[in-house]
Amino acid sequence: MKLLLLVAAFLLISTATIPMSSSASPATFTVTFEEKGLPYGMNWTVGENGHSYTSTGNIVFYEPNGSYIFTVSPISGYKANKYFFDVNVTGSNLTEIVYWGAVYYPVTFKESGLNPGMTWNVTVAGQTLSSSTSAITFELTNGSYLYSVSPVNGSLSSPHSGTIDVNGTPVTLLLYFRIGVNMTFIVTGLPQGSYWSITLDNVTYGSTSPIIYVDVANGSYLYQVHLPFNYYATHPSGRVSGNKIVYVDANSYILWEVLIALIVVVDAFLIIRIRRSRRASRKQQQQ
């Protein structure tokens, strides 16, 4: 009887110390996010339940069976086909593809100063657009771009070239045209290297060259010629407009001074001759 009791007690102790069951970790499966469309080496991020991972390639999560919501973080200058993925893991690995595309922003050049209907054009990164309205718009991705504005009727805009930066927002650049004309004044008759000048509506332009170029806004201007001492212009003033060439003939006062001096000498000589002749005539009469 005692033996039976001992055996029963041993069995009770053994069953108390040996666990009846054990709980193993649940199996996990990969949820892979693959990107397409981003530049090589660009980081992107995917998150789930407060945990996020960043990579330049694929992003992999290890999840047991269940439902999950994954979030793709935005990237400036690019747009994803989806930013939220509702994923159900049911005993197998999954792959989700995120397609990215560049975002284009309007870059608008606006002009002022041109006559209505006048055609003008702008070149950005090798692409040229023309317009007869007051605006030209390019669609550009983020980045820095060289631009240039072509002259219109010989006039450049301000600014007429430079760099424009696109950084996630539309860009507008104002251009101011000053439609101009070229007036050319050419002088003849001055010694080489002589300084002379032209005053055009209270603005003076001078040169030691026989040619003076003046770029001004289109209109009518009163001009006046200024020559060195002892010179005068045949037409010292006048009015000019448009793209004109004005010829200025310079004449020297010295020639007139010499002529006047000669006349004076001749007159004096004649007067002396006449006086001498009269004196001689009187002496003959007295004799």
C-alpha positions in Angstrom: 0.0 0.0 0.0 2.8 2.4 0.9 4.4 1.5 -2.5 1.3 2.5 -4.4 1.2 5.9 -2.5 4.8 6.6 -3.4 4.2 5.9 -7.0 1.1 8.1 -7.1 3.0 11.0 -5.4 5.9 10.7 -8.0 3.5 10.8 -10.9 1.8 13.9 -9.5 5.1 15.7 -9.0 6.3 14.8 -12.5 3.1 16.0 -14.2 3.4 19.3 -12.2 6.9 20.1 -13.5 6.5 19.1 -17.1 4.6 21.8 -19.2 1.5 20.6 -20.9 2.0 22.9 -24.0 4.5 25.4 -25.5 3.9 28.6 -27.7 6.3 29.1 -30.7 6.9 32.5 -32.5 4.5 32.9 -35.4 6.0 32.6 -38.9 6.8 35.8 -40.8 6.7 36.7 -44.5 8.4 39.4 -46.5 6.5 42.4 -47.7 8.9 44.0 -50.3 8.4 47.5 -51.7 10.2 48.1 -55.0 10.5 51.6 -56.5 10.6 52.5 -60.2 11.3 55.9 -61.7 13.5 57.6 -59.1 17.0 58.7 -60.1 19.8 56.3 -59.1 20.9 56.7 -55.5 17.9 58.7 -54.4 16.5 57.8 -50.9 12.8 57.0 -50.4 10.9 55.9 -47.3 8.1 53.5 -46.4 6.5 53.2 -42.9 4.1 50.9 -41.0 2.7 51.3 -37.5 5.2 53.9 -36.5 8.2 52.2 -37.9 9.8 53.5 -41.1 12.7 52.4 -43.3 14.7 54.4 -45.8 16.7 53.0 -48.7 18.0 53.8 -52.2 16.7 50.4 -53.4 14.0 47.9 -52.2 12.5 48.2 -48.7 11.6 44.9 -47.0 9.3 44.3 -44.0 8.9 41.0 -42.1 5.4 40.5 -41.0 3.2 37.6 -39.7 -0.2 36.9 -41.2 -2.5 39.9 -40.8 -3.6 43.1 -42.3 -1.2 46.1 -42.5 -1.3 49.7 -43.9 2.0 50.9 -45.3 2.7 54.6 -46.0 5.1 55.9 -48.7 6.6 59.3 -47.8 6.3 62.1 -50.4 9.5 63.2 -52.3 9.8 66.8 -53.5 9.7 67.0 -57.3 8.3 63.5 -57.7 4.8 61.9 -57.5 4.1 58.3 -56.6 1.2 56.3 -58.1 0.2 55.3 -54.5 1.1 56.6 -51.0 -1.0 54.1 -49.0 -0.9 50.3 -49.4 -3.5 48.1 -47.6 -1.7 44.7 -47.5 -3.0 41.3 -46.3 -0.3 38.7 -45.4 -1.8 35.2 -45.8 1.1 32.7 -45.6 3.2 34.0 -48.5 5.7 36.7 -49.4 4.4 39.8 -51.2 5.8 42.5 -53.4 4.4 46.0 -54.0 5.7 48.2 -56.7 5.8 52.0 -56.3 5.9 53.9 -59.5 7.4 57.4 -59.4 7.2 60.2 -62.0 8.8 63.6 -62.1 6.5 66.6 -61.3 6.6 69.5 -63.7 6.1 73.0 -62.6 5.1 76.0 -64.7 8.0 78.5 -65.4 6.5 81.6 -66.9 8.3 84.5 -68.6 6.2 87.7 -68.7 7.2 90.6 -70.9 6.4 94.3 -70.8 7.4 97.0 -73.3 6.6 95.2 -76.6 3.9 96.4 -78.9 0.8 94.2 -79.0 1.1 91.2 -81.3 4.9 91.5 -81.5 6.6 88.0 -81.6 9.3 87.3 -79.0 11.0 84.1 -77.9 12.8 82.5 -74.9 15.2 79.6 -74.8 15.5 77.4 -71.7 17.9 74.4 -71.7 18.0 74.3 -75.5 14.2 74.5 -75.9 12.9 77.6 -77.6 9.3 78.8 -77.3 7.8 81.8 -79.2 4.7 83.9 -78.5 2.9 87.0 -79.7 1.2 87.4 -76.3 2.8 88.8 -73.1 3.7 85.4 -71.6 5.7 82.3 -72.4 5.4 79.2 -70.1 7.7 76.2 -69.9 6.9 73.0 -67.9 10.1 72.0 -66.0 11.1 69.6 -63.2 13.1 70.7 -60.2 16.6 71.9 -61.1 18.6 74.9 -62.3 18.2 76.0 -65.9 20.0 78.5 -68.2 17.7 80.8 -70.1 18.2 83.5 -72.8 15.8 86.0 -74.4 16.3 86.8 -78.1 16.5 90.5 -79.1 13.4 92.0 -80.6 14.1 94.7 -83.3 17.6 94.9 -81.9 16.5 95.5 -78.4 17.4 93.2 -75.5 15.2 92.6 -72.5 16.3 93.2 -68.9 17.3 90.6 -67.9 18.1 88.9 -71.1 19.9 85.8 -69.8 20.7 84.0 -66.6 19.8 81.0 -64.4 16.4 80.1 -63.1 15.9 77.7 -60.2 12.8 75.4 -59.9 12.3 74.0 -56.4 8.9 72.5 -56.0 6.9 75.6 -56.8 5.9 77.6 -60.0 8.3 80.3 -61.0 7.6 83.7 -62.8 10.2 85.9 -64.3 9.5 89.5 -65.4 11.2 90.8 -68.6 11.4 94.5 -69.5 11.9 95.3 -73.1 13.0 98.8 -74.3 12.4 98.8 -78.0 15.2 101.0 -79.4 16.6 102.4 -82.5 20.2 103.1 -83.6 21.1 106.6 -84.7 24.5 107.1 -86.3 26.3 110.4 -86.6 29.3 110.6 -89.0 31.5 113.7 -89.1 33.8 114.7 -92.0 36.4 117.4 -92.1 37.9 117.1 -88.6 41.6 116.2 -88.0 42.1 112.6 -86.9 41.5 112.1 -83.2 39.6 115.3 -82.7 36.9 115.1 -79.9 33.4 116.1 -80.9 29.9 115.3 -79.5 26.2 115.1 -80.1 23.6 116.2 -77.7 20.3 114.3 -78.0 17.5 115.6 -75.9 19.8 116.9 -73.1 22.0 113.7 -73.2 25.5 114.2 -74.7 27.5 111.5 -76.5 31.1 112.2 -77.4 33.9 110.5 -79.3 37.3 110.9 -80.9 36.2 108.6 -83.7 34.4 110.1 -86.7 31.4 107.9 -85.9 29.0 108.2 -82.9 26.5 105.4 -82.3 23.5 106.2 -80.2 21.0 103.6 -79.0 17.7 105.1 -77.8 14.1 104.3 -77.4 12.1 104.7 -80.6 10.9 108.3 -80.9 11.8 111.8 -82.3 14.8 113.6 -80.9 16.3 117.1 -81.2 20.1 116.9 -81.8 22.8 119.5 -81.6 26.4 119.1 -82.9 29.4 120.3 -80.9 32.7 120.6 -82.7 36.2 121.7 -81.6 37.3 125.3 -81.5 37.7 126.9 -84.9 35.2 124.4 -86.5 31.6 124.7 -87.2 29.0 122.3 -88.7 27.0 123.0 -91.8 23.9 121.7 -90.1 24.6 122.1 -86.4 21.1 121.0 -85.2 18.0 119.3 -86.3 15.4 116.6 -85.5 15.9 112.9 -86.1 13.9 109.7 -85.5 14.1 106.0 -86.3 17.2 104.2 -87.5 19.0 107.1 -89.2 22.4 108.1 -90.4 23.2 111.8 -90.0 26.2 113.2 -91.8 28.0 116.2 -90.2 30.2 118.4 -92.4 32.9 120.2 -90.3 34.3 123.4 -91.6 37.2 125.4 -90.2 37.0 129.0 -89.2 40.7 129.3 -90.0 40.0 129.4 -93.8 37.6 132.3 -93.3 40.1 134.0 -91.1 42.8 133.6 -93.7 40.5 134.9 -96.4 39.4 137.9 -94.3 43.1 138.6 -93.5 43.9 138.5 -97.2 41.0 140.8 -98.0 42.3 143.2 -95.3 45.8 143.1 -96.7 44.7 143.6 -100.2 42.4 146.5 -99.1 45.3 148.1 -97.2 47.6 147.7 -100.1 45.1 149.3 -102.5 44.5 152.1 -100.1 48.2 152.8 -99.8 48.6 152.6 -103.6 45.7 155.1 -104.1 47.1 157.5 -101.5 50.6 157.3 -103.1 49.1 157.9 -106.5 47.2 160.9 -105.2 50.3 162.4 -103.6 52.3 161.9 -106.8 49.6 163.6 -108.8 49.5 166.6 -106.4 53.3 167.0 -106.7 53.2 167.1 -110.4 50.4 169.7 -110.4 52.5 171.9 -108.0 55.5 171.7 -110.3 
